[in-house]
Amino acid sequence: MRFYVDCNELISAVLSVIKALPLRTTLPALEGIYVVAEREGVRLLCSDLMMQKECFIPATVEEEGSCVVPGKLFSELIRKMPDSILELNMQSTVLVISGGRTRNQLQCIEFDEFPIMSFSGDHISVKMDRLDFKNMINQTSFAIATDDSKPMLTGAFTEFDGNRITMVATDSYQLALKHIEVNEELPQKSTIIPGKTVNELGRMMDETQDDVNLLLSKTHIRLDLGHTALVARLLDGNYIDYKRLLPKESKTKVSINREELINSIERAQLVAKEGNNNILMSFEGDKLTITAESFIGSINDEIEVKLIGEDIKIAFNPKFCLNILKCIPDETVYFEFNSSISPCVIRPVRGESYYYLIVPMRIY
């Protein structure tokens, strides 16, 4: 194997595919990047057996072939190469990387056959505006659970119905729901996309300016942007009945300026994090008072609001509030409450494009 490639294009491809590199594995081949030199160019591929990322870059290929190079070492080495055309030459089990006055040798990983994940069988195709898809991911993915004790919650529940796509994520402390509309009639289908895959799909939206076409089978998901492609397994199981968690009505409804609320919560968080990490929100009339105390001091902030219903005092972990408020684009949002121990609802003033729940902290 021998080929010549632009250093910057190789760096971009390597940084893209290593997102699928496993943290730990018992298969030596999966610790590396699978490099395949073909007549048309060079393919790079990484897989953790749940998600596979592949990139294609143009190259001058003098001799076709393939190898598996140590992923992390190859990534660090390539980023430190001079900005020039690089020559990569396979000599026995060693990959020689040359550029400018620099020459490096990497011992390749021995492998019988690299485990390539295929996408096949019956599937549906979903065409979406890439910004709508990116926003849906950004406005829900923060609520995906990272604790493996509830495996199904480590993914985003995604429903396709008519011309609407709904993505739901929860870690039992916060719930995020986002709708987007598409220009085609979709079959009724639901699936659970793993959190790592969801985040990578979001990053891939920055690699194109065109609409994206998502392919979904019973067991896998695929996104192909031409120069880069992702294939991943879907989680197999039943998601929680999230609709049962959504309050049907509220006793208190408050309209709040989002930016003012973010600034106030961030100030309170500076004090709260040195104590029990709780902030207390007191809604009385058309005034919201946010307080926090710890051994370093206290804070008391007031914000003008529009309240309909009963006054209420409720405590939150500020992180959960900021997670939601920072991903909402609206100037004003609604907070809805039933009691100081029941979940708080955050929704738009107009429409129903998103819906959030936060579980409050108990007040002692």
N, C-alpha and C positions, 0 to 999 in steps of 0.2 A: 504494500500500500504506500502510495506516494502522491501528495497533492500540495497545491499552493493556495493560500486563502488570505483574505484581508484580516488583519489582526482584530480590528474593531467589530467586524461582523462575527468573527469567531467568539469574541468575548460576549457579545449580546446573546448569541445562541446558547453558550454555556450557562450564563446566568439565568436564562429562561428554563432550560431543562433540569437544572439541579434543584428546582423547586420540588421535583418528584423524587429526589434522592432520599432513601429511608434513613431515619435516625439510627436504627440498629437492624441488622438482618443476619440470618444464618447462611444466606447465599452470597458467596464472595462476588459474583458477577454484578449483583445489585448495588454493591458499594461503588460502582464505577459508572462512567458514561460510555455508552455503546456508540462507537464511531464507525460509520459505514461510508466509504468512498465509492461513489458510482460515477458513471459516465457524465451524468447531468450535474453532479455536485456532491455535497457531503451532507449526510444525515447524522444528527446527534440525538440520542434517546436515553432517558432515565426512567426507572420504574421502581415503585415500592410494592407492587402487586395489587395495590388499590387504585393508584393513579399513575398514568404514564404520560410523559410530556416528550414531544418530538419536535425538532426544528430542522429545517432544510436551509442551507446556505450555498450560494454559488461558489464554485472553486474550479481551478484548473487541475484536473485529475490525470496524472501520468500513469498511475497503476492502481487499479481497483483493489479493494480489500476491506477488512474490518478488524477492530480490536476493541477491548474494554480497558479504558485508562482509569486510574484511581480518581474518583469524582472530585473530592475536596482539594486534593493536591493539584490536579490539572487546572481546576478553576483558579486557584491562587496563583499558579505559575503563569497562566495565560494573561492574567490581568497585569503582570509585571513585565511582560515582554514589550520590546520597543514597538512603537506605532509604525508598522511596515507590513509588507507581504511576508507571511510566515510559510516556511516549508515544513511539512510533517511527513516523515519518512519512517516506515516500519522496517526494522532490521531484526529478524528473528522474533524475539519476544520483547524487544525494546522499541519504544517510539521516540525517534529523534526529532526535536522541535528546534528549528533554527530561524533566526530573524536578526538582521543587522549583524552585529558582532557577537550575538548571544547564541549559544548552542546548549541545549538541555537534553537529557535522556531520562525517560520514564519507563520503569518496568511495568509492563501491562499485566492485567489480571487474567489468569487462565480461565477459560470457560468452554463448555461443550456446546451449549446453545443458549443464547440470551432469551429470557422469557418475555416474549412480546405479547402484549395484550391486544386481542382483536375485537372488532365491533361487527357483529353480524346478527342475522335474524330479523324478525318483524320489528319495526320501529316507527315512531312518529317524528315528523320534522316540524320544528317551530321556528319561524322567522321573527326576529325582534329587532327593534331599534337598539343599537349597542349602548347608547346613553341611558335609555330606560332600564335595560338589563343591569347595567353597572349601578345605577341608583338603587334598584331593588335589592341588589346584593349589599351595597354599602349601608342601607337603612335597616338591614335585618341580621347580617352575619355576626355582629358584635354579641348577639344574644344566644348564639350557638354554644351549647355546653362543651366544656373541655374535660369534664369528669367522666371517665369510662364506666362509672357505676350504672349509668342509664344510657346504654349504647345508642338508642334511637335518637336521643336528644343531642348527640354529637353531629347531627346532620340538620339540614334545612328541609322542612316538609314543603314540597312544591306541588301545587294543584293546577291543572289545566282544564278549563271548562268554558266552552263557547269562545268568546274573544278575550277572555280574562285569564291572566296568570297570577296566582297568589303564592307568596313565599312566607313561611312562618318559621320562627326560631324561638326557642326558650331554653333557659337553664334552670328553671323553677323559681328564679328570683325576678326575672324580667322576661317579657314576651314581646316580640316584634312581629308585626304583620304588615305586608306591603302588597298592593295590587298594581299591576300594569295592564294596559290594553294593547292588543295586537290587531292587525288588519286582516285576520283570517279566522275562520271558524275551526276551533280545535276540538279533537275528541276528548271525552271526559277521562282524565288520567291523573293519578297522584303518585309521587315518588319521593324518596328521601335521599338528598345529595349530601355526601360527607362534607364536613366543615372545611377540611383542607382543600377539597375540590372546589367548593363554593368560592373560597378566597382566591384561588388561582384563576377561576373563570372571571372574577372581577378584575384581576390584574391584566388578563388578556384583552379586556375591552380597551385598554390604552394602546394596543398594538394594531388597531384598525380604525378606519373612519367609516366603514360600511356597516350595513345591517348584518347581523350574525344569524347563522342557521344552526340551531341546536338539535341534535339527533338523540332520541331517547328510546331505548329498548326496555325489555322487562328487567334486565340486569345491569345495563351499562348506559353511560352518557358519553357523547362525543361532540367536540367542537373543533372544526377545521377552518383555520384562517388562511390556508394556502401555504405560507412559509412556516407556520407553527400549528401544531394540533395537539389536542388533549383527549385521552380516553380514560374513563374511570369507572370503577364498580359503584353501583348504588347500594345503599344499606338495605338489607333484607329484614323486614319486620313491620310492625304496626306502630305508627306514631300515636301519641296521646290524642284524645278527643279534645283538641284545643278549643273548639267552639263552646264546650261546656264550661270553660273557664271565663268566658267573656260576660261581664255583667250586662243584664238586660235593661237596667235603668240606673239612675243616680239621684241622690238626695241633694248633692251640691255640684254646681257647674261653674267653673271659673275661667275667664278669658285673661290670658297673661301675655305680655310682650316677651318673646323668647330670648332675645339678646340681653334684656335687663335681668331675666331670671338666671341665665347662664353666668353672667358676671357676679351676681349675688351668691350663687351656689359655690362658685370657684373661690370667692373670698371666705365663705364659711368653711369650705373644705380645708383651707390652710390651718384652721384651728382644730377642726373636728378630727383630722387624721392623727393628731397627737393624743387623742383620747379614745372614745368608743366609736369614732368614725360615723357618728350619726348627726344629721341636721334636723332641727325641728321647724316645721312650716305651720304657722298659725294664720288661718284665713278668718278675718273678722270684718264684716261689712265689705267695703271696697279697698281693703288693705291686706297685704300679705307681709307678715313679719317672719324673717328667717333668722334663727339663732343657733349658735353652736358654742360649746364650752369644752375646755380641756385644761391641763395644768399650765399651759403657756398663756392662757387668757380666754377671752370670750368675744363674740361678735354678734351684732344685732343690726339687721338690714331691713328696710321697709321698701315695698314696691306697691304702686297703685295697680289694682286689678278690678275686674268687673265680676261680681259674685251673684249668682242666682241660687237661692236655697239656704241651707243651714250653715252656720259657722262651723269650722272644724280645725282640730289640731292633729297633725300627723307627722311622723318621723321617717326619714329615708336615709339609705346609704347614698351619699352624693354621687358616687361613681355611676350608679344606675341611672340617675337623673341626667347626668351629663352625657352618658352614652347615647341617650335618646335625643336630647335637645340639640346636640351638635350635629346630628345627621338629618335634622328636619330643615327644609329650606324656607318654611313659612315665617312671616314676621310675628304672627300671633297664633297661639295654640290654645286648645281647651284642655283643662284638667277636670276630671270628674271623679267624685268620691261618694261612698256610701257610709263609711265609718273609718275610724282611725286604725283599724286592723284589717280592713278589706282592701284588695288591690286598687290602686289608682289607675285610671284610664287617661291616656293622652291621645287626642285625636285632632284632626284639622278643623278649623272653623268652617270651611266649606269643603264639601265632597267627602269621600271616604277612601282616599288613596292609601292611607296608613292608619295603623291602630296599635297602640302600645299599652302594656300593663307593667306596673312596678309593684312588687310586694313591699309593704311598709315594714319598718322596724317597730317593735313594741316599745311603748313609752312607759318608763318606770318612774 
